[in-house]
């Protein structure tokens, strides 16, 4: 009997073989044609046999190597790898004002991400700084993350020149180009151009990643009713076809390239033209995506702690908790946007970042609490206490009373006067943010590497004031 996933897979292949995906990159189209892929103009079509052959090449799990080996991250299966907000161009301040993000924000966020053990990846577009040239911003962001953190890094989709610059910087950090190519040190997020297209920027990023053997997170981010069909199933079929087209291309260019299944989808809010991230249809889509990733034996991407709320509020907390918890309930290897997101990906909030870290602790704790040992059954303690007894003074209780309850570092005591509760909560969030910032210590980089970094950045036209800002941030306590 054909299951829903069977049918989605079959129809995705049918769509990919009959209609195809438009590739806006003649070089990639030509290379696929030489490899035996059916090409008609800029339309690329893959057969089921070609898709299944490519799926047999990619690893089910892989490791992103950090410059600090203790922070290497395994992605795949039941791994839980978390990355912070990605791509926001604005910052929402504590007093609920919205402003453009700057390099100073990027520096600050990179240090926060480094300082918390709850987030595994750094770099990428933590925010998009308005005060850095568009031609240099991806290089500056990667350079900043390399200097301020020793965690594995997210890459940035960009033009070929810009992506090669990031690879050259990575080669400096990891002992030369040959050594850099041996293992994935970057995870690059690339997006398809729905419906059924890939632009030149995504394809050239894919091409350079294949050349340097750096991992890819391929994400068709469909909006039901605007860039994909209004139905969840229809959107999944289209998104899966787009993913498979990009995935197969990567495998043709570099067999065995590590890739994360990254299909995301949510209904469009027809009132605003934006996404409706809290819609139940989005969670149905995520269930289907997780099922397909498992069917294809690929790591699966989740959406993290996201919200449609424009400011820190009950809505932002509720939706962030709900979305992250749903990631943890299904086979999700990697969650991007795990901390700091507001307004449907468009804004970053330092206060929401702290709240999301608390949510990560709570959700992680709920998973850990479901792992029982023999000691948890406590039949001997129940017998000893007997009918009408009490457990408050039992040694078993005293030994565990500080670990079994979740003791929030943010929520004020219930004994606080209700009038003071909001003020205390705001103060606790502010103090938690300050504590993480005070914990930051810049990881050691040899002078030789730093000098080569700076020389390279200067030759690429990066202004001295930008380099000085990064140096200043690395020395600030």
Secondary structure, 3 states (H helix, E strand, C coil): CCCHHHHHHHHHHHHHHHCCEEECCHHHHHHHHHCCCEEECCEEECCHHHHHHHHCCCCCEEEECCCCHHHCEEEECCCCEEECCCCCCEEECCCCCEEECCHHHHHHHHHHHHHCCCCCEEECCCCCCCCCCCCCHHHHHHHHHHHHCCCEEECCCCCHHHHHHHHHHHHHHCCCHHHHHHCCCEEEEEECCCCCEECHHHHHHHHHHHHHCCEEEEECEEEECCCECCCHHHHHHHHHHHHHHHHHHHHHHCCCCCEEECCEEEEECCCCCCECCCCHHHHHHHHHHHHHHHHHCCEEEECCCCCCCCCCCHHHHHHHHHHHHHHHHCCCCEECCCCCEECCCCEECHHHHHHHHHHHHHHHHHHHCCCCCHHHCCHHHHHHHCCCCCCCCCHHHHCCCCCCCCCCCCCCCCCCCHHHHHHHHHHHHHHHHHHHHHHCCCCCCCHHHHHHHHHHHHHCCCCHHHHHHHHHHHHCC
